[in-house]
Amino acid sequence: MTTADQPRIGIVGPCGAGKTTLAAALRQRGYQARAIAQEHSFAPQMWQRLTNPDVLIFLDASPTVCAARRRFQWTVKDWEEQHARLAHARAHADLYLHTDDLNPQEVLARVLAYLEGRRP
């Protein structure tokens, strides 16, 4: 299957959930994948406007894990604000994956299994 035949994949989630890492790994495998910084936008449908994905993946992680992965300090209130901005995307996500206890290869494997299951 060529890249043009692959679904457009949008990836959303709070900072540190693994969006950029997953998007890069999917692109290396020929998928059209884009990490969308919806958590920084006050426009609830920004993910649709930027990418209009065929598949929307929501990666999530706890505030503690997000902060540790990104090596920054933030409050639970900051994390909750990001989740509020992500509510519309979360409601429309095709796949939700909590990544606290997963390494990048495990996240990729679960997403690939989901995508393979969608093929006709």
PyRosetta script that sets phi, psi and omega in degrees:
from pyrosetta import init, pose_from_sequence

init()
pose = pose_from_sequence("MTTADQPRIGIVGPCGAGKTTLAAALRQRGYQARAIAQEHSFAPQMWQRLTNPDVLIFLDASPTVCAARRRFQWTVKDWEEQHARLAHARAHADLYLHTDDLNPQEVLARVLAYLEGRRP")
pose.set_psi(1, 132.9)
pose.set_omega(1, 179.9)
pose.set_phi(2, -83.8)
pose.set_psi(2, 166.3)
pose.set_omega(2, 178.8)
pose.set_phi(3, -57.3)
pose.set_psi(3, -39.5)
pose.set_omega(3, -179.2)
pose.set_phi(4, -63.6)
pose.set_psi(4, -26.5)
pose.set_omega(4, 179.3)
pose.set_phi(5, -83.0)
pose.set_psi(5, -14.8)
pose.set_omega(5, -177.5)
pose.set_phi(6, -78.0)
pose.set_psi(6, 150.9)
pose.set_omega(6, 175.8)
pose.set_phi(7, -69.2)
pose.set_psi(7, 150.8)
pose.set_omega(7, 171.7)
pose.set_phi(8, -76.5)
pose.set_psi(8, 125.2)
pose.set_omega(8, -176.6)
pose.set_phi(9, -113.3)
pose.set_psi(9, 124.8)
pose.set_omega(9, 173.4)
pose.set_phi(10, -106.2)
pose.set_psi(10, 140.2)
pose.set_omega(10, -179.2)
pose.set_phi(11, -125.2)
pose.set_psi(11, 123.9)
pose.set_omega(11, 179.5)
pose.set_phi(12, -125.5)
pose.set_psi(12, 164.8)
pose.set_omega(12, 177.1)
pose.set_phi(13, 155.0)
pose.set_psi(13, 171.9)
pose.set_omega(13, 179.1)
pose.set_phi(14, -68.5)
pose.set_psi(14, 161.7)
pose.set_omega(14, 176.1)
pose.set_phi(15, -56.0)
pose.set_psi(15, 131.1)
pose.set_omega(15, 177.0)
pose.set_phi(16, 91.8)
pose.set_psi(16, 1.8)
pose.set_omega(16, -179.5)
pose.set_phi(17, -79.7)
pose.set_psi(17, -20.1)
pose.set_omega(17, 177.8)
pose.set_phi(18, 116.8)
pose.set_psi(18, 15.6)
pose.set_omega(18, -176.3)
pose.set_phi(19, -59.5)
pose.set_psi(19, -51.6)
pose.set_omega(19, -175.6)
pose.set_phi(20, -64.8)
pose.set_psi(20, -42.4)
pose.set_omega(20, -180.0)
pose.set_phi(21, -62.8)
pose.set_psi(21, -45.3)
pose.set_omega(21, 179.6)
pose.set_phi(22, -65.5)
pose.set_psi(22, -44.8)
pose.set_omega(22, -179.3)
pose.set_phi(23, -59.1)
pose.set_psi(23, -43.4)
pose.set_omega(23, 179.6)
pose.set_phi(24, -63.3)
pose.set_psi(24, -43.5)
pose.set_omega(24, -179.7)
pose.set_phi(25, -65.1)
pose.set_psi(25, -38.9)
pose.set_omega(25, 178.0)
pose.set_phi(26, -67.6)
pose.set_psi(26, -41.8)
pose.set_omega(26, 178.4)
pose.set_phi(27, -62.2)
pose.set_psi(27, -37.2)
pose.set_omega(27, 177.6)
pose.set_phi(28, -61.9)
pose.set_psi(28, -22.8)
pose.set_omega(28, 179.4)
pose.set_phi(29, -99.7)
pose.set_psi(29, 11.6)
pose.set_omega(29, 174.6)
pose.set_phi(30, 91.8)
pose.set_psi(30, 4.4)
pose.set_omega(30, 178.9)
pose.set_phi(31, -84.4)
pose.set_psi(31, 152.0)
pose.set_omega(31, 172.7)
pose.set_phi(32, -89.1)
pose.set_psi(32, 94.6)
pose.set_omega(32, -175.1)
pose.set_phi(33, -124.9)
pose.set_psi(33, 141.2)
pose.set_omega(33, -179.9)
pose.set_phi(34, -140.0)
pose.set_psi(34, 128.5)
pose.set_omega(34, 171.3)
pose.set_phi(35, -78.8)
pose.set_psi(35, 127.6)
pose.set_omega(35, -176.7)
pose.set_phi(36, -111.3)
pose.set_psi(36, 124.9)
pose.set_omega(36, -178.2)
pose.set_phi(37, -83.0)
pose.set_psi(37, 49.2)
pose.set_omega(37, -179.5)
pose.set_phi(38, -58.9)
pose.set_psi(38, -28.6)
pose.set_omega(38, -177.0)
pose.set_phi(39, -66.6)
pose.set_psi(39, -12.4)
pose.set_omega(39, 179.5)
pose.set_phi(40, -103.0)
pose.set_psi(40, 0.5)
pose.set_omega(40, -174.5)
pose.set_phi(41, -108.1)
pose.set_psi(41, 143.1)
pose.set_omega(41, 173.7)
pose.set_phi(42, -89.2)
pose.set_psi(42, -4.0)
pose.set_omega(42, 178.1)
pose.set_phi(43, -91.2)
pose.set_psi(43, 105.9)
pose.set_omega(43, -173.6)
pose.set_phi(44, -56.1)
pose.set_psi(44, -32.4)
pose.set_omega(44, -177.4)
pose.set_phi(45, -98.0)
pose.set_psi(45, 17.6)
pose.set_omega(45, -179.5)
pose.set_phi(46, -54.9)
pose.set_psi(46, -38.7)
pose.set_omega(46, -179.1)
pose.set_phi(47, -59.3)
pose.set_psi(47, -35.0)
pose.set_omega(47, 178.5)
pose.set_phi(48, -73.1)
pose.set_psi(48, -42.8)
pose.set_omega(48, -177.2)
pose.set_phi(49, -66.7)
pose.set_psi(49, -39.2)
pose.set_omega(49, -177.2)
pose.set_phi(50, -76.4)
pose.set_psi(50, -39.3)
pose.set_omega(50, -171.0)
pose.set_phi(51, -122.2)
pose.set_psi(51, -33.4)
pose.set_omega(51, -172.9)
pose.set_phi(52, 45.1)
pose.set_psi(52, 59.5)
pose.set_omega(52, -172.5)
pose.set_phi(53, -70.8)
pose.set_psi(53, 152.8)
pose.set_omega(53, 170.8)
pose.set_phi(54, -77.6)
pose.set_psi(54, -31.0)
pose.set_omega(54, 179.5)
pose.set_phi(55, -131.9)
pose.set_psi(55, 128.9)
pose.set_omega(55, 176.4)
pose.set_phi(56, -113.2)
pose.set_psi(56, 122.5)
pose.set_omega(56, 180.0)
pose.set_phi(57, -109.2)
pose.set_psi(57, 130.0)
pose.set_omega(57, 177.3)
pose.set_phi(58, -109.0)
pose.set_psi(58, 111.3)
pose.set_omega(58, 173.6)
pose.set_phi(59, -95.1)
pose.set_psi(59, 134.4)
pose.set_omega(59, -178.5)
pose.set_phi(60, -128.3)
pose.set_psi(60, 156.9)
pose.set_omega(60, 175.1)
pose.set_phi(61, -158.6)
pose.set_psi(61, 156.3)
pose.set_omega(61, -179.7)
pose.set_phi(62, -69.4)
pose.set_psi(62, 160.1)
pose.set_omega(62, 179.0)
pose.set_phi(63, -58.9)
pose.set_psi(63, -38.0)
pose.set_omega(63, -179.6)
pose.set_phi(64, -64.4)
pose.set_psi(64, -45.9)
pose.set_omega(64, -179.4)
pose.set_phi(65, -68.5)
pose.set_psi(65, -42.7)
pose.set_omega(65, 178.2)
pose.set_phi(66, -57.7)
pose.set_psi(66, -46.7)
pose.set_omega(66, -178.6)
pose.set_phi(67, -64.4)
pose.set_psi(67, -40.6)
pose.set_omega(67, -179.8)
pose.set_phi(68, -66.6)
pose.set_psi(68, -41.0)
pose.set_omega(68, -179.3)
pose.set_phi(69, -66.2)
pose.set_psi(69, -37.8)
pose.set_omega(69, -177.3)
pose.set_phi(70, -93.4)
pose.set_psi(70, -5.7)
pose.set_omega(70, 179.6)
pose.set_phi(71, 55.3)
pose.set_psi(71, 46.8)
pose.set_omega(71, 173.9)
pose.set_phi(72, -134.9)
pose.set_psi(72, 162.1)
pose.set_omega(72, 178.7)
pose.set_phi(73, -102.3)
pose.set_psi(73, 129.6)
pose.set_omega(73, 173.8)
pose.set_phi(74, -147.0)
pose.set_psi(74, 164.7)
pose.set_omega(74, -178.0)
pose.set_phi(75, -97.3)
pose.set_psi(75, 164.3)
pose.set_omega(75, 174.7)
pose.set_phi(76, -59.9)
pose.set_psi(76, -33.6)
pose.set_omega(76, 177.9)
pose.set_phi(77, -61.2)
pose.set_psi(77, -41.1)
pose.set_omega(77, 177.0)
pose.set_phi(78, -60.3)
pose.set_psi(78, -45.8)
pose.set_omega(78, 179.8)
pose.set_phi(79, -63.0)
pose.set_psi(79, -42.3)
pose.set_omega(79, 178.7)
pose.set_phi(80, -63.5)
pose.set_psi(80, -36.8)
pose.set_omega(80, 177.1)
pose.set_phi(81, -63.4)
pose.set_psi(81, -42.2)
pose.set_omega(81, 177.4)
pose.set_phi(82, -62.5)
pose.set_psi(82, -42.3)
pose.set_omega(82, 179.3)
pose.set_phi(83, -63.9)
pose.set_psi(83, -36.9)
pose.set_omega(83, 177.0)
pose.set_phi(84, -62.4)
pose.set_psi(84, -41.2)
pose.set_omega(84, 179.1)
pose.set_phi(85, -69.6)
pose.set_psi(85, -21.5)
pose.set_omega(85, -179.0)
pose.set_phi(86, -93.5)
pose.set_psi(86, -1.5)
pose.set_omega(86, -172.7)
pose.set_phi(87, -56.9)
pose.set_psi(87, -44.1)
pose.set_omega(87, -179.3)
pose.set_phi(88, -64.1)
pose.set_psi(88, -44.7)
pose.set_omega(88, 178.4)
pose.set_phi(89, -63.6)
pose.set_psi(89, -41.7)
pose.set_omega(89, 180.0)
pose.set_phi(90, -60.7)
pose.set_psi(90, -41.1)
pose.set_omega(90, -179.6)
pose.set_phi(91, -65.2)
pose.set_psi(91, -25.0)
pose.set_omega(91, -177.8)
pose.set_phi(92, -106.3)
pose.set_psi(92, 3.8)
pose.set_omega(92, -177.1)
pose.set_phi(93, -66.6)
pose.set_psi(93, 139.3)
pose.set_omega(93, 175.1)
pose.set_phi(94, -82.3)
pose.set_psi(94, -31.1)
pose.set_omega(94, -179.4)
pose.set_phi(95, -138.9)
pose.set_psi(95, 128.2)
pose.set_omega(95, 175.5)
pose.set_phi(96, -112.1)
pose.set_psi(96, 131.3)
pose.set_omega(96, -178.5)
pose.set_phi(97, -139.7)
pose.set_psi(97, 118.9)
pose.set_omega(97, 176.8)
pose.set_phi(98, -86.5)
pose.set_psi(98, 124.4)
pose.set_omega(98, -168.7)
pose.set_phi(99, -105.7)
pose.set_psi(99, 4.8)
pose.set_omega(99, -177.0)
pose.set_phi(100, -49.9)
pose.set_psi(100, -47.3)
pose.set_omega(100, -173.9)
pose.set_phi(101, -101.1)
pose.set_psi(101, 17.4)
pose.set_omega(101, -178.7)
pose.set_phi(102, -117.2)
pose.set_psi(102, 141.5)
pose.set_omega(102, 171.9)
pose.set_phi(103, -89.2)
pose.set_psi(103, 169.2)
pose.set_omega(103, -176.7)
pose.set_phi(104, -56.4)
pose.set_psi(104, -36.0)
pose.set_omega(104, 179.5)
pose.set_phi(105, -67.6)
pose.set_psi(105, -36.0)
pose.set_omega(105, 178.1)
pose.set_phi(106, -70.1)
pose.set_psi(106, -39.0)
pose.set_omega(106, 175.9)
pose.set_phi(107, -61.2)
pose.set_psi(107, -48.4)
pose.set_omega(107, 179.6)
pose.set_phi(108, -59.1)
pose.set_psi(108, -44.9)
pose.set_omega(108, -178.9)
pose.set_phi(109, -60.6)
pose.set_psi(109, -41.6)
pose.set_omega(109, 180.0)
pose.set_phi(110, -68.5)
pose.set_psi(110, -38.7)
pose.set_omega(110, 178.9)
pose.set_phi(111, -69.1)
pose.set_psi(111, -42.9)
pose.set_omega(111, 177.8)
pose.set_phi(112, -61.5)
pose.set_psi(112, -40.5)
pose.set_omega(112, 177.6)
pose.set_phi(113, -61.6)
pose.set_psi(113, -41.5)
pose.set_omega(113, 177.4)
pose.set_phi(114, -63.0)
pose.set_psi(114, -47.8)
pose.set_omega(114, -178.8)
pose.set_phi(115, -63.7)
pose.set_psi(115, -39.7)
pose.set_omega(115, 177.5)
pose.set_phi(116, -63.2)
pose.set_psi(116, -36.5)
pose.set_omega(116, 179.9)
pose.set_phi(117, -68.6)
pose.set_psi(117, -19.7)
pose.set_omega(117, 179.2)
pose.set_phi(118, -82.9)
pose.set_psi(118, -18.4)
pose.set_omega(118, -176.9)
pose.set_phi(119, -66.9)
pose.set_psi(119, 143.9)
pose.set_omega(119, 179.8)
pose.set_phi(120, -70.4)
pose.dump_pdb("model.pdb")
